[in-house]
Amino acid sequence: MTPSRRHPRRGFASIMAIILIGLVSAALVALGANFVAEARRTRSEADAAQLRQLLTAGTAAAVAEVRNGEFPHHDLTLPQSLIDRGAALSLASNADKGFVTVHAQLGARRAEQTLHFAREGTRWELASVDLTPATQPSPATTQPSDRSTAASQRS
């Protein structure tokens, strides 16, 4: 072989190496962007789950108070770890209409549900629950969770 034939191969190999480095770099950028988006979505879903848990806790407290003959209208005490994350839980009621509204907040996200009670003899019993979809400050997720969609279809 003559030396002139080896030089084009070296140039071709160098060009292919540069192209492959570029492709790998583009793939890493795409993977990084996907990782960031998934991390945000996961955080948003975790916050939505925490809001649902706050609503469940508020519902349990409201039902207990109404069964004791009191329609509550106050804030509920939460653990310090939730307060540090900006959580708040409150109950507001209307004894004449027989409902209690549970308000939950986690940071800038809010959710609420209304508990409707019916008189059965001398006791108040929970008759139905209306869930108001959670509001969120940024469009981190564009689809509601399956649970909130199912709950809104029931009412």
N, C-alpha and C positions, 0 to 999 in steps of 0.2 A: 504494500500500500504506500501510496505517496503521502507526504505530509499535508498536501492541500486537501485531501479527503477527510482528514481528522478534524480540521478546524470547523467545518460546517456542523459536524456532530456535536462538538463542544458548545457551540452557539445554540444549537437546537436544545440541548440538555439544559443549558442555563435559562433559556426562555421558558421551557416547560417547568423548571423549578420555580421560577418567579410566578408563573400562572398558578401553580399549585399552592404556593404560599398565599397568593391573593384569594383563592377559593377557600382555603382554610380560614383565613382572616374573616371573610364574609360570613362563613358558617358560624364562627365564634360570636360575631356581632349579633347575628340572628338568634342564636341560642341565648345570649345574654339578655336581649330584649324580651324573649319569651319567658325567661326565668323571672325577670322583674314583674312582668304582667301577671304571672301565676302567683307570685308572692303577694301582690296587691289583692288579687282575687281571694286568696286564702285568708288574708287578714280581714277582708270585708265579710266573708262567710263566717269567720269566727266571731266578729262583732254582731252579725245578725243572729247567730246562735245564742250569744250572751243576752241580746235583747229579748229573745223568746223565753229564755230562762228567767229573766227579770219579770216578764209578764206572768209567767207561771207562778212565781213566788208571790207576786201581787194578788193574783187570783186566789191563791190559797189563803192569804191573809184576809182578803175581803170576804170570802165565804165564811171563814171562822168568825169574823166580827158580826156579819149580818145574822148568822145563826144564833149569836148571843144577843140579838135584838138591837144592835147598833149599826147605823149606816155610816161608814168611816169617811172622814175628810181630813187626811193628814199625810205627811211624808213618812215613809218606812225607813228604818235604820238599815244600812247596808254595811258589809265588811269594808275595812279601810282600803283593801286592795282594789275594790270596785270604785270606791270614791276617788281614789288616785287616778283611775282611768276616766273620770268624768261621769260616773254612773249616778243616776237618781231614780227613785221610784216613789210615786205618790198615788193616793187614792182620792177620788172626788165622788160624791154621791148625791142622789136625790131620793130621799125616802118616800116622798109622795108618789113618784113614778116607779119606784122600785128598781133603780139601777145604780151601779157603781162603775166608774170609769177608772181603769188602771193606766197610768201614764209611766212609761219607762224611757230613760234616756241613757245613752252611752256615748260620751263625747258629743259630737254634733248630730248623731243619729237619734231618731226618736221613733217610738211605736206606742200604740195605745189599743186597748180593747175595752169594750163596754159589756158588762155583765148584767143581764136582765134576770131579776128575781121575781118569783110568783109566790103568793101566799097560799100555803097548804095547811089549813087548820090554824094552829097558833105559830107555825114556823114559816120562815122564808126559805125557799128552795131555789137553787140556781136553775133557771129555765133555758137560757140561751146565752151565747157569747158572740159578739160581733167584733171582728179584728179589723183594725184600720192598718193598712200596709205601712211598713216602716218608711220613714223618709231619711234620705242620706244626703250629705252635702255635695259629694262629687260622684260622677258616674263611674265609680270603680267597677261596679258590676252593672250590666244592662238588663239582666234577666232576674226576675224575682225567684226566690228559692222555691222548690217544689212544695214545701210545706205551706208557705204563705199563699201560693197559688191555690192549693187545695182548700185552704181555710176560707179564702175569699169566694170560692165557688160554692161552698156549703151555705153561705148566708144569703 
